[in-house]
Amino acid sequence: MKYYRGFKKDVKKHSGKLSTAMSKLPLYLKIDSLSEQGINTKDFSNLYSFINSKEYMTQDYNAQCKIW
């Protein structure tokens, strides 16, 4: 952790808050919904397409990196 030496410590200290906040983001709600849909239909192609989309890449980056 060259640039953020306290990263691991901060993640451990605030893991509950981070998990709660991130689970409410539209990105992760959509993943949950598409996962459930895939389980029910035995077809995960919509989830696969979303995870490989530009929309997902942008939202995932913003959700994980911009909080720091």
C-alpha positions in Angstrom: 0.0 0.0 0.0 2.4 2.5 -1.3 0.1 5.5 -1.5 -2.4 4.9 1.3 -0.5 3.3 4.2 -3.6 3.2 6.5 -5.8 1.6 3.9 -6.0 -1.9 5.6 -6.5 -0.4 9.0 -9.3 1.9 7.8 -11.1 -0.9 6.0 -11.0 -3.1 9.1 -12.1 -0.2 11.3 -15.0 0.8 9.0 -15.9 -2.4 7.3 -19.5 -2.5 8.6 -20.2 1.1 7.4 -18.5 0.4 4.1 -20.4 -2.8 3.5 -23.7 -1.2 4.4 -23.1 1.9 2.3 -21.9 -0.1 -0.7 -24.8 -2.6 -0.6 -27.3 0.3 -1.1 -25.6 1.5 -4.3 -27.7 1.0 -7.5 -24.8 -1.0 -9.0 -24.9 -3.7 -6.3 -28.6 -3.7 -6.2 -28.7 -4.4 -9.9 -26.1 -7.2 -9.5 -28.2 -8.8 -6.8 -31.3 -8.5 -8.9 -29.6 -10.0 -12.0 -28.1 -12.8 -9.9 -31.5 -13.7 -8.5 -33.0 -13.6 -12.0 -30.3 -15.9 -13.2 -30.9 -18.4 -10.4 -34.6 -18.4 -11.1 -34.3 -18.8 -14.9 -31.0 -20.8 -14.9 -29.7 -18.1 -17.3 -27.0 -15.8 -16.2 -26.4 -14.1 -19.6 -27.9 -10.8 -18.4 -25.6 -10.7 -15.4 -22.6 -11.7 -17.5 -23.5 -8.9 -20.0 -23.8 -6.3 -17.3 -20.6 -7.3 -15.6 -18.8 -6.9 -18.9 -20.3 -3.6 -19.7 -18.9 0.0 -19.7 -21.7 0.9 -17.3 -20.6 -1.6 -14.8 -16.9 -0.7 -15.1 -17.6 3.0 -14.5 -20.0 2.4 -11.6 -17.8 -0.2 -10.0 -14.8 2.1 -10.1 -16.8 5.0 -8.6 -18.2 2.8 -5.9 -14.8 1.3 -4.9 -12.3 4.0 -5.5 -14.0 7.3 -5.1 -14.9 6.7 -1.5 -11.3 7.1 -0.5 
